[in-house]
Amino acid sequence: MIDNLIYENVKGEGSFALVSRYRDLHGNKFAVKKIKKEVMTNEGDVNRFRREIDILTVLKGEPHIVPLLDSNEKELWYVMPFAEKNLYEYISQNNQTLTEADRVEIFEKILDGISIAHSKSILHRDISPNNILKIGDEWYICDFGLGKDYSKYTKGGYSSVTGYGSILYAAPEQIDKLKDASVQSDIYSLGKIFYFILTGKEPRDINDAPSYKSVIKGAASERVEDRYENVSILKKEVAKYKNLYSVMSTTNLQDMTVRDYLAQTQRVNWNEFYEVAMKFNVTDHVYYDFVDPITTILSDTKTIESFYTTINNNMYDFIVLFRQALEKCYTSTGWPFSSVNSFGYFLNRLYRVVSTDSRCQMECLKELWDIAAYHDQWAVQETIIGILQENSILQENEREFALYMLEMDKTFAKLRNATTGRISSRDIVRVITHLKANK
């Protein structure tokens, strides 16, 4: 297989092997793990690599074990699917948006993979976030370099290699002597993994776990005899507490206002936030239940970017609904009209974030124009003039926005005094000129 692949670059490097990215003629990506040339004469490293291939061969085709696509024990390489991210990278990048249910689901898949390995008498002995890969929408355990088939190999295990697993995730008895590693050693690592998945933090102190604390302690106890006997028991405990937490949960997104959701949520999940917002539930006032909570939580560009990245193509519907909510505000009483400027600031932030999405940009422009022209808000007038003069409007939007300005047939003093020399759109310049002459 490797003869038909095209080398691209080195993806990662360990103490005795390199992982490189390859592709085929169709653009499919693969990872090739090869032993380093400089350690080819080291019998321990060579045996370790061959044993890894042997273990992956035994586990070939099993769910949540990285697929072995091809291998060569003589030349010491093997091929597997290419993974864009490992667990550490995925959790670190998505820690603010993952729900607890998302996190538990990931852990359950890891448990399934290790459970299968153990059922075939194989220990991993190096379970860490770096050795769990996301390939497509699934999770796979990889790097059985410290692995041991204890039904086949009875002697020790690589006590000559540097380190006995990732230090923060390795069991104490494994760190002392690798050959003493057991099923409970892998279970210890799984407890630490679960803590990391739930918190996004390295497992230096597992006592501050926000949930599943007894499960984590039952897995990652310092004493071997205090840990779960096997992965099946650990899986049952996770399932038990998952059900208990489900019963305790009183969150009902169906009936919540945006204000209710934010008041009851310590860490906002953007998918849930979007779901609640699109219900458009109002119990008190559209400003207090919907508009103000949204402009408050999305108070900076970085936060809006995170929200936009999560909901992506749904942002247009969100902005349209927000504009509808503003119209309800404008025609009602009982809210601070001085907040209109904050609407403009929020829409300007949105405008910057969705700058490449013509539909979203257009909705922001229309509402900014309405606030500036119809509601005569001076600060927002400065904003819209700045947008026009910096020529940041997408070319496909220029004519449509000029037509909207003309249809609204409204202007304001700051626009009448603004220069058009820096505006590149002829349509917009003509409309401004027309509005100046007729108002």
Secondary structure in CASP SS format (residue, H / E / C, confidence):
PFRMAT SS
TARGET T0000
AUTHOR 0000-0000-0000
METHOD secondary structure of the structure
MODEL  1
M C 1.00
I H 1.00
D H 1.00
N H 1.00
L C 1.00
I E 1.00
Y E 1.00
E E 1.00
N E 1.00
V E 1.00
K E 1.00
G E 1.00
E E 1.00
G C 1.00
S C 1.00
F C 1.00
A E 1.00
L E 1.00
V E 1.00
S E 1.00
R E 1.00
Y E 1.00
R E 1.00
D C 1.00
L C 1.00
H C 1.00
G C 1.00
N C 1.00
K E 1.00
F E 1.00
A E 1.00
V E 1.00
K E 1.00
K E 1.00
I E 1.00
K C 1.00
K H 1.00
E H 1.00
V H 1.00
M C 1.00
T C 1.00
N C 1.00
E H 1.00
G H 1.00
D H 1.00
V H 1.00
N H 1.00
R H 1.00
F H 1.00
R H 1.00
R H 1.00
E H 1.00
I H 1.00
D H 1.00
I H 1.00
L H 1.00
T H 1.00
V H 1.00
L C 1.00
K C 1.00
G C 1.00
E C 1.00
P C 1.00
H C 1.00
I E 1.00
V C 1.00
P C 1.00
L C 1.00
L C 1.00
D E 1.00
S E 1.00
N E 1.00
E C 1.00
K C 1.00
E C 1.00
L C 1.00
W E 1.00
Y E 1.00
V E 1.00
M E 1.00
P E 1.00
F C 1.00
A C 1.00
E C 1.00
K E 1.00
N E 1.00
L H 1.00
Y H 1.00
E H 1.00
Y H 1.00
I H 1.00
S H 1.00
Q H 1.00
N H 1.00
N C 1.00
Q C 1.00
T C 1.00
L C 1.00
T C 1.00
E H 1.00
A H 1.00
D H 1.00
R H 1.00
V H 1.00
E H 1.00
I H 1.00
F H 1.00
E H 1.00
K H 1.00
I H 1.00
L H 1.00
D H 1.00
G H 1.00
I H 1.00
S H 1.00
I H 1.00
A H 1.00
H H 1.00
S H 1.00
K C 1.00
S C 1.00
I E 1.00
L E 1.00
H C 1.00
R C 1.00
D C 1.00
I C 1.00
S C 1.00
P H 1.00
N H 1.00
N H 1.00
I E 1.00
L E 1.00
K E 1.00
I E 1.00
G C 1.00
D C 1.00
E E 1.00
W E 1.00
Y E 1.00
I E 1.00
C C 1.00
D C 1.00
F C 1.00
G C 1.00
L C 1.00
G C 1.00
K E 1.00
D E 1.00
Y C 1.00
S C 1.00
K C 1.00
Y C 1.00
T C 1.00
K C 1.00
G C 1.00
G C 1.00
Y C 1.00
S C 1.00
S C 1.00
V C 1.00
T C 1.00
G C 1.00
Y C 1.00
G C 1.00
S C 1.00
I C 1.00
L C 1.00
Y C 1.00
A C 1.00
A C 1.00
P H 1.00
E H 1.00
Q H 1.00
I H 1.00
D H 1.00
K C 1.00
L H 1.00
K H 1.00
D H 1.00
A C 1.00
S C 1.00
V H 1.00
Q H 1.00
S H 1.00
D H 1.00
I H 1.00
Y H 1.00
S H 1.00
L H 1.00
G H 1.00
K H 1.00
I H 1.00
F H 1.00
Y H 1.00
F H 1.00
I H 1.00
L H 1.00
T H 1.00
G C 1.00
K C 1.00
E C 1.00
P C 1.00
R C 1.00
D C 1.00
I H 1.00
N H 1.00
D H 1.00
A C 1.00
P C 1.00
S C 1.00
Y C 1.00
K H 1.00
S H 1.00
V H 1.00
I H 1.00
K H 1.00
G H 1.00
A H 1.00
A C 1.00
S C 1.00
E C 1.00
R C 1.00
V H 1.00
E H 1.00
D H 1.00
R C 1.00
Y C 1.00
E C 1.00
N C 1.00
V H 1.00
S H 1.00
I H 1.00
L H 1.00
K H 1.00
K H 1.00
E H 1.00
V H 1.00
A H 1.00
K H 1.00
Y H 1.00
K H 1.00
N H 1.00
L H 1.00
Y H 1.00
S H 1.00
V H 1.00
M H 1.00
S C 1.00
T C 1.00
T C 1.00
N C 1.00
L H 1.00
Q H 1.00
D H 1.00
M C 1.00
T C 1.00
V H 1.00
R H 1.00
D H 1.00
Y H 1.00
L H 1.00
A H 1.00
Q H 1.00
T C 1.00
Q C 1.00
R C 1.00
V C 1.00
N C 1.00
W H 1.00
N H 1.00
E H 1.00
F H 1.00
Y H 1.00
E H 1.00
V H 1.00
A H 1.00
M H 1.00
K H 1.00
F C 1.00
N C 1.00
V C 1.00
T C 1.00
D C 1.00
H C 1.00
V H 1.00
Y H 1.00
Y H 1.00
D H 1.00
F H 1.00
V H 1.00
D H 1.00
P H 1.00
I H 1.00
T H 1.00
T H 1.00
I H 1.00
L C 1.00
S C 1.00
D C 1.00
T H 1.00
K H 1.00
T H 1.00
I H 1.00
E H 1.00
S H 1.00
F H 1.00
Y H 1.00
T H 1.00
T H 1.00
I H 1.00
N H 1.00
N H 1.00
N H 1.00
M H 1.00
Y H 1.00
D H 1.00
F H 1.00
I H 1.00
V H 1.00
L H 1.00
F H 1.00
R H 1.00
Q H 1.00
A H 1.00
L H 1.00
E H 1.00
K H 1.00
C H 1.00
Y H 1.00
T C 1.00
S C 1.00
T C 1.00
G C 1.00
W C 1.00
P C 1.00
F H 1.00
S H 1.00
S H 1.00
V H 1.00
N H 1.00
S H 1.00
F H 1.00
G H 1.00
Y H 1.00
F H 1.00
L H 1.00
N H 1.00
R H 1.00
L H 1.00
Y H 1.00
R H 1.00
V H 1.00
V C 1.00
S C 1.00
T C 1.00
D C 1.00
S H 1.00
R H 1.00
C H 1.00
Q H 1.00
M H 1.00
E H 1.00
C H 1.00
L H 1.00
K H 1.00
E H 1.00
L H 1.00
W H 1.00
D H 1.00
I H 1.00
A H 1.00
A H 1.00
Y C 1.00
H C 1.00
D C 1.00
Q C 1.00
W H 1.00
A H 1.00
V H 1.00
Q H 1.00
E H 1.00
T H 1.00
I H 1.00
I H 1.00
G H 1.00
I H 1.00
L H 1.00
Q H 1.00
E H 1.00
N C 1.00
S C 1.00
I C 1.00
L C 1.00
Q H 1.00
E H 1.00
N H 1.00
E H 1.00
R H 1.00
E H 1.00
F H 1.00
A H 1.00
L H 1.00
Y H 1.00
M H 1.00
L H 1.00
E H 1.00
M H 1.00
D C 1.00
K C 1.00
T C 1.00
F C 1.00
A H 1.00
K H 1.00
L H 1.00
R H 1.00
N H 1.00
A C 1.00
T C 1.00
T C 1.00
G C 1.00
R C 1.00
I C 1.00
S C 1.00
S C 1.00
R H 1.00
D H 1.00
I H 1.00
V H 1.00
R H 1.00
V H 1.00
I H 1.00
T H 1.00
H H 1.00
L H 1.00
K H 1.00
A H 1.00
N H 1.00
K C 1.00
END
